[in-house]
Amino acid sequence: MVEQKMAAHIAQRFFITGMNDEDLGEKVILIVEGKESDVQQAFTALDKYEIPKEVYFINSFEETHTKKVDKRSTLERLFRK
């Protein structure tokens, strides 16, 4: 539902997911494909508790063999150290 609200405001592919957080237990984050851009305008369509706590940009999403976004692999690549 949150992704649907934001879709009209973000041109790039993106997804919302949860991430472990020491204070919150879990926090909502936004992952956007492509170059950094201003996505703050998309937050105006959201309720207070729907707004992502952090935004990350990645050059390209990982995809499954059926060309769907592979969220798990994308997150692993993004946070690989």
PDB file of N, CA, C and O in Angstrom:
ATOM      1  N   MET A   1       0.817  -1.184   0.000  1.00  0.00           N
ATOM      2  CA  MET A   1       0.000   0.000   0.000  1.00  0.00           C
ATOM      3  C   MET A   1       0.873   1.266   0.000  1.00  0.00           C
ATOM      4  O   MET A   1       0.580   2.229  -0.708  1.00  0.00           O
ATOM      5  N   VAL A   2       1.940   1.250   0.797  1.00  0.00           N
ATOM      6  CA  VAL A   2       2.846   2.395   0.849  1.00  0.00           C
ATOM      7  C   VAL A   2       3.517   2.574  -0.514  1.00  0.00           C
ATOM      8  O   VAL A   2       3.644   3.698  -1.000  1.00  0.00           O
ATOM      9  N   GLU A   3       3.941   1.483  -1.122  1.00  0.00           N
ATOM     10  CA  GLU A   3       4.582   1.569  -2.436  1.00  0.00           C
ATOM     11  C   GLU A   3       3.623   2.144  -3.467  1.00  0.00           C
ATOM     12  O   GLU A   3       4.047   2.905  -4.337  1.00  0.00           O
ATOM     13  N   GLN A   4       2.362   1.807  -3.392  1.00  0.00           N
ATOM     14  CA  GLN A   4       1.373   2.347  -4.327  1.00  0.00           C
ATOM     15  C   GLN A   4       1.241   3.863  -4.157  1.00  0.00           C
ATOM     16  O   GLN A   4       1.140   4.591  -5.144  1.00  0.00           O
ATOM     17  N   LYS A   5       1.240   4.331  -2.922  1.00  0.00           N
ATOM     18  CA  LYS A   5       1.136   5.769  -2.667  1.00  0.00           C
ATOM     19  C   LYS A   5       2.335   6.534  -3.231  1.00  0.00           C
ATOM     20  O   LYS A   5       2.197   7.660  -3.708  1.00  0.00           O
ATOM     21  N   MET A   6       3.514   5.907  -3.168  1.00  0.00           N
ATOM     22  CA  MET A   6       4.738   6.576  -3.591  1.00  0.00           C
ATOM     23  C   MET A   6       4.989   6.479  -5.095  1.00  0.00           C
ATOM     24  O   MET A   6       5.741   7.285  -5.643  1.00  0.00           O
ATOM     25  N   ALA A   7       4.383   5.523  -5.759  1.00  0.00           N
ATOM     26  CA  ALA A   7       4.662   5.237  -7.165  1.00  0.00           C
ATOM     27  C   ALA A   7       4.440   6.445  -8.076  1.00  0.00           C
ATOM     28  O   ALA A   7       5.159   6.617  -9.060  1.00  0.00           O
ATOM     29  N   ALA A   8       3.475   7.263  -7.766  1.00  0.00           N
ATOM     30  CA  ALA A   8       3.199   8.441  -8.601  1.00  0.00           C
ATOM     31  C   ALA A   8       4.264   9.520  -8.456  1.00  0.00           C
ATOM     32  O   ALA A   8       4.319  10.448  -9.263  1.00  0.00           O
ATOM     33  N   HIS A   9       5.106   9.408  -7.438  1.00  0.00           N
ATOM     34  CA  HIS A   9       6.079  10.456  -7.139  1.00  0.00           C
ATOM     35  C   HIS A   9       7.530  10.070  -7.411  1.00  0.00           C
ATOM     36  O   HIS A   9       8.413  10.927  -7.384  1.00  0.00           O
ATOM     37  N   ILE A  10       7.781   8.796  -7.670  1.00  0.00           N
ATOM     38  CA  ILE A  10       9.153   8.331  -7.905  1.00  0.00           C
ATOM     39  C   ILE A  10       9.207   7.657  -9.268  1.00  0.00           C
ATOM     40  O   ILE A  10       8.505   6.673  -9.505  1.00  0.00           O
ATOM     41  N   ALA A  11      10.035   8.180 -10.165  1.00  0.00           N
ATOM     42  CA  ALA A  11      10.114   7.662 -11.527  1.00  0.00           C
ATOM     43  C   ALA A  11      10.900   6.350 -11.611  1.00  0.00           C
ATOM     44  O   ALA A  11      10.588   5.492 -12.436  1.00  0.00           O
ATOM     45  N   GLN A  12      11.917   6.194 -10.761  1.00  0.00           N
ATOM     46  CA  GLN A  12      12.743   4.997 -10.793  1.00  0.00           C
ATOM     47  C   GLN A  12      12.028   3.819 -10.128  1.00  0.00           C
ATOM     48  O   GLN A  12      11.040   3.992  -9.413  1.00  0.00           O
ATOM     49  N   ARG A  13      12.558   2.612 -10.384  1.00  0.00           N
ATOM     50  CA  ARG A  13      12.051   1.450  -9.657  1.00  0.00           C
ATOM     51  C   ARG A  13      12.496   1.582  -8.205  1.00  0.00           C
ATOM     52  O   ARG A  13      13.573   2.111  -7.928  1.00  0.00           O
ATOM     53  N   PHE A  14      11.675   1.106  -7.284  1.00  0.00           N
ATOM     54  CA  PHE A  14      12.002   1.180  -5.863  1.00  0.00           C
ATOM     55  C   PHE A  14      11.231   0.105  -5.117  1.00  0.00           C
ATOM     56  O   PHE A  14      10.280  -0.475  -5.641  1.00  0.00           O
ATOM     57  N   PHE A  15      11.657  -0.151  -3.886  1.00  0.00           N
ATOM     58  CA  PHE A  15      10.873  -0.998  -2.998  1.00  0.00           C
ATOM     59  C   PHE A  15      11.095  -0.581  -1.560  1.00  0.00           C
ATOM     60  O   PHE A  15      12.099   0.042  -1.215  1.00  0.00           O
ATOM     61  N   ILE A  16      10.132  -0.942  -0.731  1.00  0.00           N
ATOM     62  CA  ILE A  16      10.157  -0.650   0.704  1.00  0.00           C
ATOM     63  C   ILE A  16      10.389  -1.979   1.419  1.00  0.00           C
ATOM     64  O   ILE A  16       9.837  -3.007   1.027  1.00  0.00           O
ATOM     65  N   THR A  17      11.195  -1.952   2.449  1.00  0.00           N
ATOM     66  CA  THR A  17      11.421  -3.162   3.230  1.00  0.00           C
ATOM     67  C   THR A  17      11.739  -2.781   4.666  1.00  0.00           C
ATOM     68  O   THR A  17      11.901  -1.602   4.982  1.00  0.00           O
ATOM     69  N   GLY A  18      11.824  -3.760   5.516  1.00  0.00           N
ATOM     70  CA  GLY A  18      12.187  -3.535   6.909  1.00  0.00           C
ATOM     71  C   GLY A  18      13.640  -3.901   7.149  1.00  0.00           C
ATOM     72  O   GLY A  18      14.208  -4.748   6.460  1.00  0.00           O
ATOM     73  N   MET A  19      14.230  -3.245   8.141  1.00  0.00           N
ATOM     74  CA  MET A  19      15.627  -3.494   8.506  1.00  0.00           C
ATOM     75  C   MET A  19      15.708  -3.504  10.024  1.00  0.00           C
ATOM     76  O   MET A  19      15.058  -2.700  10.692  1.00  0.00           O
ATOM     77  N   ASN A  20      16.503  -4.412  10.564  1.00  0.00           N
ATOM     78  CA  ASN A  20      16.669  -4.465  12.023  1.00  0.00           C
ATOM     79  C   ASN A  20      17.205  -3.143  12.544  1.00  0.00           C
ATOM     80  O   ASN A  20      18.045  -2.503  11.912  1.00  0.00           O
ATOM     81  N   ASP A  21      16.703  -2.742  13.713  1.00  0.00           N
ATOM     82  CA  ASP A  21      17.118  -1.495  14.335  1.00  0.00           C
ATOM     83  C   ASP A  21      17.171  -1.707  15.846  1.00  0.00           C
ATOM     84  O   ASP A  21      16.251  -2.276  16.434  1.00  0.00           O
ATOM     85  N   GLU A  22      18.246  -1.248  16.465  1.00  0.00           N
ATOM     86  CA  GLU A  22      18.421  -1.431  17.914  1.00  0.00           C
ATOM     87  C   GLU A  22      17.324  -0.740  18.716  1.00  0.00           C
ATOM     88  O   GLU A  22      16.819  -1.304  19.688  1.00  0.00           O
ATOM     89  N   ASP A  23      16.952   0.471  18.320  1.00  0.00           N
ATOM     90  CA  ASP A  23      15.963   1.233  19.081  1.00  0.00           C
ATOM     91  C   ASP A  23      14.528   0.845  18.747  1.00  0.00           C
ATOM     92  O   ASP A  23      13.694   0.710  19.642  1.00  0.00           O
ATOM     93  N   LEU A  24      14.243   0.668  17.470  1.00  0.00           N
ATOM     94  CA  LEU A  24      12.869   0.438  17.023  1.00  0.00           C
ATOM     95  C   LEU A  24      12.499  -1.038  16.893  1.00  0.00           C
ATOM     96  O   LEU A  24      11.319  -1.376  16.803  1.00  0.00           O
ATOM     97  N   GLY A  25      13.490  -1.909  16.884  1.00  0.00           N
ATOM     98  CA  GLY A  25      13.252  -3.317  16.612  1.00  0.00           C
ATOM     99  C   GLY A  25      13.362  -3.562  15.113  1.00  0.00           C
ATOM    100  O   GLY A  25      14.147  -4.395  14.659  1.00  0.00           O
ATOM    101  N   GLU A  26      12.563  -2.825  14.357  1.00  0.00           N
ATOM    102  CA  GLU A  26      12.640  -2.843  12.898  1.00  0.00           C
ATOM    103  C   GLU A  26      12.225  -1.475  12.380  1.00  0.00           C
ATOM    104  O   GLU A  26      11.303  -0.851  12.906  1.00  0.00           O
ATOM    105  N   LYS A  27      12.918  -1.016  11.342  1.00  0.00           N
ATOM    106  CA  LYS A  27      12.579   0.276  10.746  1.00  0.00           C
ATOM    107  C   LYS A  27      12.312   0.092   9.259  1.00  0.00           C
ATOM    108  O   LYS A  27      12.837  -0.825   8.627  1.00  0.00           O
ATOM    109  N   VAL A  28      11.495   0.971   8.718  1.00  0.00           N
ATOM    110  CA  VAL A  28      11.149   0.946   7.305  1.00  0.00           C
ATOM    111  C   VAL A  28      12.216   1.710   6.528  1.00  0.00           C
ATOM    112  O   VAL A  28      12.590   2.824   6.895  1.00  0.00           O
ATOM    113  N   ILE A  29      12.707   1.087   5.434  1.00  0.00           N
ATOM    114  CA  ILE A  29      13.688   1.750   4.581  1.00  0.00           C
ATOM    115  C   ILE A  29      13.199   1.707   3.129  1.00  0.00           C
ATOM    116  O   ILE A  29      12.410   0.845   2.742  1.00  0.00           O
ATOM    117  N   LEU A  30      13.692   2.658   2.347  1.00  0.00           N
ATOM    118  CA  LEU A  30      13.353   2.766   0.932  1.00  0.00           C
ATOM    119  C   LEU A  30      14.618   2.514   0.122  1.00  0.00           C
ATOM    120  O   LEU A  30      15.654   3.128   0.375  1.00  0.00           O
ATOM    121  N   ILE A  31      14.531   1.606  -0.856  1.00  0.00           N
ATOM    122  CA  ILE A  31      15.645   1.315  -1.746  1.00  0.00           C
ATOM    123  C   ILE A  31      15.229   1.785  -3.136  1.00  0.00           C
ATOM    124  O   ILE A  31      14.191   1.364  -3.646  1.00  0.00           O
ATOM    125  N   VAL A  32      16.033   2.656  -3.754  1.00  0.00           N
ATOM    126  CA  VAL A  32      15.710   3.231  -5.055  1.00  0.00           C
ATOM    127  C   VAL A  32      16.799   2.846  -6.044  1.00  0.00           C
ATOM    128  O   VAL A  32      17.988   2.919  -5.731  1.00  0.00           O
ATOM    129  N   GLU A  33      16.385   2.436  -7.243  1.00  0.00           N
ATOM    130  CA  GLU A  33      17.323   2.068  -8.292  1.00  0.00           C
ATOM    131  C   GLU A  33      17.725   3.317  -9.077  1.00  0.00           C
ATOM    132  O   GLU A  33      16.873   4.110  -9.478  1.00  0.00           O
ATOM    133  N   GLY A  34      19.017   3.479  -9.289  1.00  0.00           N
ATOM    134  CA  GLY A  34      19.500   4.592 -10.101  1.00  0.00           C
ATOM    135  C   GLY A  34      20.251   5.623  -9.294  1.00  0.00           C
ATOM    136  O   GLY A  34      20.598   5.410  -8.132  1.00  0.00           O
ATOM    137  N   LYS A  35      20.494   6.751  -9.944  1.00  0.00           N
ATOM    138  CA  LYS A  35      21.243   7.836  -9.319  1.00  0.00           C
ATOM    139  C   LYS A  35      20.424   8.486  -8.209  1.00  0.00           C
ATOM    140  O   LYS A  35      19.194   8.464  -8.217  1.00  0.00           O
ATOM    141  N   GLU A  36      21.143   9.061  -7.265  1.00  0.00           N
ATOM    142  CA  GLU A  36      20.468   9.760  -6.170  1.00  0.00           C
ATOM    143  C   GLU A  36      19.593  10.867  -6.722  1.00  0.00           C
ATOM    144  O   GLU A  36      19.977  11.594  -7.638  1.00  0.00           O
ATOM    145  N   SER A  37      18.423  10.976  -6.150  1.00  0.00           N
ATOM    146  CA  SER A  37      17.484  12.016  -6.545  1.00  0.00           C
ATOM    147  C   SER A  37      16.661  12.398  -5.319  1.00  0.00           C
ATOM    148  O   SER A  37      16.718  11.743  -4.278  1.00  0.00           O
ATOM    149  N   ASP A  38      15.916  13.449  -5.468  1.00  0.00           N
ATOM    150  CA  ASP A  38      15.083  13.916  -4.364  1.00  0.00           C
ATOM    151  C   ASP A  38      13.784  13.112  -4.350  1.00  0.00           C
ATOM    152  O   ASP A  38      12.934  13.277  -5.225  1.00  0.00           O
ATOM    153  N   VAL A  39      13.642  12.254  -3.363  1.00  0.00           N
ATOM    154  CA  VAL A  39      12.425  11.442  -3.236  1.00  0.00           C
ATOM    155  C   VAL A  39      11.544  11.944  -2.100  1.00  0.00           C
ATOM    156  O   VAL A  39      10.503  11.354  -1.810  1.00  0.00           O
ATOM    157  N   GLN A  40      11.954  13.019  -1.464  1.00  0.00           N
ATOM    158  CA  GLN A  40      11.208  13.548  -0.325  1.00  0.00           C
ATOM    159  C   GLN A  40       9.775  13.928  -0.682  1.00  0.00           C
ATOM    160  O   GLN A  40       8.881  13.813   0.156  1.00  0.00           O
ATOM    161  N   GLN A  41       9.542  14.382  -1.923  1.00  0.00           N
ATOM    162  CA  GLN A  41       8.192  14.760  -2.314  1.00  0.00           C
ATOM    163  C   GLN A  41       7.242  13.564  -2.262  1.00  0.00           C
ATOM    164  O   GLN A  41       6.036  13.746  -2.093  1.00  0.00           O
ATOM    165  N   ALA A  42       7.758  12.363  -2.404  1.00  0.00           N
ATOM    166  CA  ALA A  42       6.919  11.164  -2.335  1.00  0.00           C
ATOM    167  C   ALA A  42       6.392  10.938  -0.924  1.00  0.00           C
ATOM    168  O   ALA A  42       5.361  10.290  -0.743  1.00  0.00           O
ATOM    169  N   PHE A  43       7.086  11.464   0.070  1.00  0.00           N
ATOM    170  CA  PHE A  43       6.683  11.248   1.459  1.00  0.00           C
ATOM    171  C   PHE A  43       5.438  12.047   1.826  1.00  0.00           C
ATOM    172  O   PHE A  43       4.777  11.738   2.818  1.00  0.00           O
ATOM    173  N   THR A  44       5.114  13.062   1.045  1.00  0.00           N
ATOM    174  CA  THR A  44       3.932  13.869   1.360  1.00  0.00           C
ATOM    175  C   THR A  44       2.646  13.060   1.228  1.00  0.00           C
ATOM    176  O   THR A  44       1.624  13.418   1.814  1.00  0.00           O
ATOM    177  N   ALA A  45       2.689  11.983   0.469  1.00  0.00           N
ATOM    178  CA  ALA A  45       1.507  11.130   0.281  1.00  0.00           C
ATOM    179  C   ALA A  45       1.350  10.105   1.402  1.00  0.00           C
ATOM    180  O   ALA A  45       0.374   9.355   1.422  1.00  0.00           O
ATOM    181  N   LEU A  46       2.314  10.068   2.343  1.00  0.00           N
ATOM    182  CA  LEU A  46       2.330   9.030   3.375  1.00  0.00           C
ATOM    183  C   LEU A  46       1.898   9.550   4.731  1.00  0.00           C
ATOM    184  O   LEU A  46       2.030  10.734   5.042  1.00  0.00           O
ATOM    185  N   ASP A  47       1.376   8.625   5.531  1.00  0.00           N
ATOM    186  CA  ASP A  47       1.090   8.938   6.924  1.00  0.00           C
ATOM    187  C   ASP A  47       2.403   8.967   7.703  1.00  0.00           C
ATOM    188  O   ASP A  47       3.418   8.457   7.228  1.00  0.00           O
ATOM    189  N   LYS A  48       2.386   9.547   8.869  1.00  0.00           N
ATOM    190  CA  LYS A  48       3.584   9.729   9.691  1.00  0.00           C
ATOM    191  C   LYS A  48       4.368   8.425   9.881  1.00  0.00           C
ATOM    192  O   LYS A  48       5.595   8.423   9.776  1.00  0.00           O
ATOM    193  N   TYR A  49       3.682   7.339  10.156  1.00  0.00           N
ATOM    194  CA  TYR A  49       4.363   6.079  10.460  1.00  0.00           C
ATOM    195  C   TYR A  49       4.717   5.272   9.218  1.00  0.00           C
ATOM    196  O   TYR A  49       5.330   4.211   9.336  1.00  0.00           O
ATOM    197  N   GLU A  50       4.350   5.743   8.041  1.00  0.00           N
ATOM    198  CA  GLU A  50       4.686   5.074   6.785  1.00  0.00           C
ATOM    199  C   GLU A  50       5.975   5.614   6.174  1.00  0.00           C
ATOM    200  O   GLU A  50       6.552   4.977   5.293  1.00  0.00           O
ATOM    201  N   ILE A  51       6.427   6.763   6.624  1.00  0.00           N
ATOM    202  CA  ILE A  51       7.609   7.407   6.040  1.00  0.00           C
ATOM    203  C   ILE A  51       8.864   6.593   6.364  1.00  0.00           C
ATOM    204  O   ILE A  51       9.132   6.311   7.532  1.00  0.00           O
ATOM    205  N   PRO A  52       9.638   6.211   5.333  1.00  0.00           N
ATOM    206  CA  PRO A  52      10.870   5.451   5.565  1.00  0.00           C
ATOM    207  C   PRO A  52      11.847   6.234   6.440  1.00  0.00           C
ATOM    208  O   PRO A  52      11.966   7.453   6.321  1.00  0.00           O
ATOM    209  N   LYS A  53      12.535   5.524   7.307  1.00  0.00           N
ATOM    210  CA  LYS A  53      13.521   6.151   8.195  1.00  0.00           C
ATOM    211  C   LYS A  53      14.830   6.437   7.465  1.00  0.00           C
ATOM    212  O   LYS A  53      15.566   7.350   7.837  1.00  0.00           O
ATOM    213  N   GLU A  54      15.119   5.649   6.420  1.00  0.00           N
ATOM    214  CA  GLU A  54      16.338   5.849   5.646  1.00  0.00           C
ATOM    215  C   GLU A  54      16.047   5.552   4.184  1.00  0.00           C
ATOM    216  O   GLU A  54      15.157   4.765   3.859  1.00  0.00           O
ATOM    217  N   VAL A  55      16.818   6.201   3.297  1.00  0.00           N
ATOM    218  CA  VAL A  55      16.703   5.991   1.854  1.00  0.00           C
ATOM    219  C   VAL A  55      18.076   5.595   1.333  1.00  0.00           C
ATOM    220  O   VAL A  55      19.079   6.236   1.647  1.00  0.00           O
ATOM    221  N   TYR A  56      18.114   4.530   0.532  1.00  0.00           N
ATOM    222  CA  TYR A  56      19.355   4.050  -0.078  1.00  0.00           C
ATOM    223  C   TYR A  56      19.173   4.007  -1.586  1.00  0.00           C
ATOM    224  O   TYR A  56      18.090   3.700  -2.085  1.00  0.00           O
ATOM    225  N   PHE A  57      20.251   4.321  -2.310  1.00  0.00           N
ATOM    226  CA  PHE A  57      20.244   4.259  -3.766  1.00  0.00           C
ATOM    227  C   PHE A  57      21.247   3.207  -4.199  1.00  0.00           C
ATOM    228  O   PHE A  57      22.317   3.075  -3.604  1.00  0.00           O
ATOM    229  N   ILE A  58      20.901   2.465  -5.230  1.00  0.00           N
ATOM    230  CA  ILE A  58      21.781   1.438  -5.789  1.00  0.00           C
ATOM    231  C   ILE A  58      21.711   1.551  -7.309  1.00  0.00           C
ATOM    232  O   ILE A  58      20.645   1.823  -7.861  1.00  0.00           O
ATOM    233  N   ASN A  59      22.829   1.346  -7.981  1.00  0.00           N
ATOM    234  CA  ASN A  59      22.869   1.526  -9.443  1.00  0.00           C
ATOM    235  C   ASN A  59      21.828   0.681 -10.164  1.00  0.00           C
ATOM    236  O   ASN A  59      21.121   1.177 -11.041  1.00  0.00           O
ATOM    237  N   SER A  60      21.733  -0.590  -9.797  1.00  0.00           N
ATOM    238  CA  SER A  60      20.760  -1.472 -10.447  1.00  0.00           C
ATOM    239  C   SER A  60      20.336  -2.565  -9.485  1.00  0.00           C
ATOM    240  O   SER A  60      21.131  -3.043  -8.676  1.00  0.00           O
ATOM    241  N   PHE A  61      19.076  -2.953  -9.583  1.00  0.00           N
ATOM    242  CA  PHE A  61      18.545  -4.032  -8.754  1.00  0.00           C
ATOM    243  C   PHE A  61      18.997  -5.379  -9.317  1.00  0.00           C
ATOM    244  O   PHE A  61      19.186  -5.529 -10.525  1.00  0.00           O
ATOM    245  N   GLU A  62      19.164  -6.337  -8.441  1.00  0.00           N
ATOM    246  CA  GLU A  62      19.336  -7.721  -8.851  1.00  0.00           C
ATOM    247  C   GLU A  62      17.971  -8.215  -9.325  1.00  0.00           C
ATOM    248  O   GLU A  62      16.940  -7.771  -8.818  1.00  0.00           O
ATOM    249  N   GLU A  63      17.959  -9.132 -10.298  1.00  0.00           N
ATOM    250  CA  GLU A  63      16.696  -9.652 -10.812  1.00  0.00           C
ATOM    251  C   GLU A  63      16.705 -11.169 -10.804  1.00  0.00           C
ATOM    252  O   GLU A  63      17.760 -11.801 -10.867  1.00  0.00           O
ATOM    253  N   THR A  64      15.516 -11.742 -10.725  1.00  0.00           N
ATOM    254  CA  THR A  64      15.368 -13.185 -10.828  1.00  0.00           C
ATOM    255  C   THR A  64      15.447 -13.571 -12.301  1.00  0.00           C
ATOM    256  O   THR A  64      15.526 -12.697 -13.164  1.00  0.00           O
ATOM    257  N   HIS A  65      15.428 -14.850 -12.594  1.00  0.00           N
ATOM    258  CA  HIS A  65      15.476 -15.295 -13.989  1.00  0.00           C
ATOM    259  C   HIS A  65      14.227 -14.876 -14.762  1.00  0.00           C
ATOM    260  O   HIS A  65      14.232 -14.889 -15.993  1.00  0.00           O
ATOM    261  N   THR A  66      13.154 -14.503 -14.054  1.00  0.00           N
ATOM    262  CA  THR A  66      11.922 -14.030 -14.706  1.00  0.00           C
ATOM    263  C   THR A  66      11.862 -12.500 -14.757  1.00  0.00           C
ATOM    264  O   THR A  66      10.813 -11.926 -15.050  1.00  0.00           O
ATOM    265  N   LYS A  67      13.001 -11.842 -14.468  1.00  0.00           N
ATOM    266  CA  LYS A  67      13.146 -10.384 -14.550  1.00  0.00           C
ATOM    267  C   LYS A  67      12.376  -9.603 -13.482  1.00  0.00           C
ATOM    268  O   LYS A  67      12.108  -8.414 -13.650  1.00  0.00           O
ATOM    269  N   LYS A  68      12.022 -10.275 -12.387  1.00  0.00           N
ATOM    270  CA  LYS A  68      11.422  -9.574 -11.248  1.00  0.00           C
ATOM    271  C   LYS A  68      12.544  -9.115 -10.329  1.00  0.00           C
ATOM    272  O   LYS A  68      13.628  -9.698 -10.332  1.00  0.00           O
ATOM    273  N   VAL A  69      12.293  -8.078  -9.545  1.00  0.00           N
ATOM    274  CA  VAL A  69      13.296  -7.573  -8.616  1.00  0.00           C
ATOM    275  C   VAL A  69      13.550  -8.625  -7.534  1.00  0.00           C
ATOM    276  O   VAL A  69      12.622  -9.103  -6.882  1.00  0.00           O
ATOM    277  N   ASP A  70      14.817  -8.971  -7.361  1.00  0.00           N
ATOM    278  CA  ASP A  70      15.213  -9.900  -6.309  1.00  0.00           C
ATOM    279  C   ASP A  70      15.637  -9.049  -5.112  1.00  0.00           C
ATOM    280  O   ASP A  70      16.794  -8.645  -4.995  1.00  0.00           O
ATOM    281  N   LYS A  71      14.686  -8.790  -4.239  1.00  0.00           N
ATOM    282  CA  LYS A  71      14.922  -7.885  -3.109  1.00  0.00           C
ATOM    283  C   LYS A  71      16.021  -8.393  -2.198  1.00  0.00           C
ATOM    284  O   LYS A  71      16.882  -7.621  -1.776  1.00  0.00           O
ATOM    285  N   ARG A  72      16.006  -9.681  -1.888  1.00  0.00           N
ATOM    286  CA  ARG A  72      16.999 -10.237  -0.967  1.00  0.00           C
ATOM    287  C   ARG A  72      18.411 -10.072  -1.518  1.00  0.00           C
ATOM    288  O   ARG A  72      19.305  -9.616  -0.805  1.00  0.00           O
ATOM    289  N   SER A  73      18.618 -10.439  -2.776  1.00  0.00           N
ATOM    290  CA  SER A  73      19.950 -10.305  -3.393  1.00  0.00           C
ATOM    291  C   SER A  73      20.369  -8.845  -3.519  1.00  0.00           C
ATOM    292  O   SER A  73      21.542  -8.515  -3.347  1.00  0.00           O
ATOM    293  N   THR A  74      19.421  -7.980  -3.814  1.00  0.00           N
ATOM    294  CA  THR A  74      19.718  -6.551  -3.914  1.00  0.00           C
ATOM    295  C   THR A  74      20.177  -6.012  -2.562  1.00  0.00           C
ATOM    296  O   THR A  74      21.156  -5.270  -2.487  1.00  0.00           O
ATOM    297  N   LEU A  75      19.476  -6.382  -1.503  1.00  0.00           N
ATOM    298  CA  LEU A  75      19.863  -5.927  -0.161  1.00  0.00           C
ATOM    299  C   LEU A  75      21.218  -6.475   0.239  1.00  0.00           C
ATOM    300  O   LEU A  75      22.019  -5.757   0.838  1.00  0.00           O
ATOM    301  N   GLU A  76      21.493  -7.738  -0.079  1.00  0.00           N
ATOM    302  CA  GLU A  76      22.790  -8.331   0.240  1.00  0.00           C
ATOM    303  C   GLU A  76      23.915  -7.562  -0.464  1.00  0.00           C
ATOM    304  O   GLU A  76      24.951  -7.289   0.142  1.00  0.00           O
ATOM    305  N   ARG A  77      23.717  -7.218  -1.722  1.00  0.00           N
ATOM    306  CA  ARG A  77      24.734  -6.472  -2.465  1.00  0.00           C
ATOM    307  C   ARG A  77      24.889  -5.064  -1.909  1.00  0.00           C
ATOM    308  O   ARG A  77      26.008  -4.567  -1.784  1.00  0.00           O
ATOM    309  N   LEU A  78      23.789  -4.425  -1.577  1.00  0.00           N
ATOM    310  CA  LEU A  78      23.821  -3.053  -1.060  1.00  0.00           C
ATOM    311  C   LEU A  78      24.570  -2.964   0.258  1.00  0.00           C
ATOM    312  O   LEU A  78      25.328  -2.020   0.482  1.00  0.00           O
ATOM    313  N   PHE A  79      24.362  -3.940   1.129  1.00  0.00           N
ATOM    314  CA  PHE A  79      24.954  -3.879   2.467  1.00  0.00           C
ATOM    315  C   PHE A  79      26.182  -4.766   2.645  1.00  0.00           C
ATOM    316  O   PHE A  79      26.655  -4.959   3.765  1.00  0.00           O
ATOM    317  N   ARG A  80      26.689  -5.297   1.558  1.00  0.00           N
ATOM    318  CA  ARG A  80      27.901  -6.108   1.614  1.00  0.00           C
ATOM    319  C   ARG A  80      29.058  -5.233   2.063  1.00  0.00           C
ATOM    320  O   ARG A  80      29.216  -4.106   1.594  1.00  0.00           O
ATOM    321  N   LYS A  81      29.850  -5.750   2.960  1.00  0.00           N
ATOM    322  CA  LYS A  81      30.987  -4.965   3.468  1.00  0.00           C
ATOM    323  C   LYS A  81      32.280  -5.578   3.063  1.00  0.00           C
ATOM    324  O   LYS A  81      33.343  -5.056   3.400  1.00  0.00           O
TER     325      LYS A  81
END
